[in-house]
């Protein structure tokens, strides 16, 4: 049995999540899906110029795992550019840095709220006011929690 993927910390979501070659209709394009943790690795290594050891430490993963992620991301980006495919950024196994997780007692719906936005007053799904911070999330303003793990194992 394969070992489950460990959550990777990412600092922020990209502002743009889709790129396509100019002049080719969407209906004629194949897509390459790049996960959010792969984009974070590209940002840290290629844009910020960090060494793999430091970048891996920021994502809370091993250097070898970081190397595997960045290698996969570079391969997907090269495939999209050289074969004229669209790039869609979505999914992955990640945890947003600077997020708090709340849970509704009525419907058990969990959701993330960024720090500095105040405490939510009601569940976004069922509108119940019976909500609280998720277990293991610190609380009372102590910025300990990193949010819950989001995404899929792939």
Residue pairs with C-beta under 8 A, 6 or more apart in sequence:
4 153
5 93
5 153
6 61
6 65
6 93
7 60
7 93
7 94
7 95
7 149
8 37
8 40
8 59
8 60
8 61
8 69
8 92
8 93
8 94
8 95
9 40
9 58
9 59
9 60
9 94
9 95
9 96
9 97
9 146
10 36
10 37
10 39
10 40
10 59
10 94
10 95
10 96
10 97
11 40
11 43
11 58
11 97
11 98
12 96
12 97
13 36
13 96
14 36
14 39
14 89
16 89
17 88
17 89
17 90
18 86
18 87
18 88
18 89
19 80
19 86
19 87
20 26
20 29
20 86
20 87
21 29
21 84
21 85
21 86
24 84
26 86
29 84
29 85
29 86
30 83
30 85
30 86
31 85
31 86
31 87
31 88
32 76
32 77
32 79
32 80
32 85
32 86
32 87
32 88
33 76
33 88
33 89
33 90
33 91
34 73
34 76
34 77
34 87
34 88
34 89
35 89
35 90
35 91
35 92
35 93
35 94
35 151
35 154
36 89
36 90
36 91
36 92
36 94
36 151
37 59
37 69
37 92
37 93
37 94
38 69
38 70
38 72
38 73
38 76
38 92
39 73
39 89
40 59
40 94
41 55
41 59
41 66
41 69
41 70
41 73
42 70
42 73
42 74
42 77
44 50
44 55
44 58
44 59
45 52
45 55
45 66
45 70
48 55
50 58
52 63
52 66
52 67
52 70
53 63
55 66
56 62
56 63
56 65
56 66
59 66
61 69
76 87
77 87
79 85
80 86
80 87
91 151
91 152
91 154
92 151
92 152
92 154
93 149
93 150
93 151
93 152
93 153
94 149
94 150
94 151
95 146
95 147
95 148
95 149
95 150
96 112
96 114
96 146
96 147
96 150
97 146
97 147
98 114
98 115
98 143
98 146
98 147
99 112
99 113
99 114
99 115
99 145
99 146
99 147
100 112
100 113
100 114
100 115
100 133
100 137
100 145
100 147
101 110
101 111
101 112
101 113
101 133
101 134
101 137
101 145
101 147
101 148
102 110
102 111
102 112
102 113
102 120
102 131
102 132
102 133
102 134
103 109
103 110
103 131
103 132
103 133
103 134
104 110
104 123
104 125
104 126
104 128
104 130
104 131
105 128
105 130
105 131
105 132
106 123
106 126
106 128
106 130
107 123
107 125
107 126
107 128
109 123
109 124
109 125
109 126
110 134
110 148
111 120
111 123
111 124
111 125
112 147
112 148
112 150
113 119
113 120
115 143
120 131
121 129
122 128
122 129
122 131
123 129
123 130
123 131
133 139
133 145
134 145
134 148
136 145
137 144
137 145
138 144
138 145
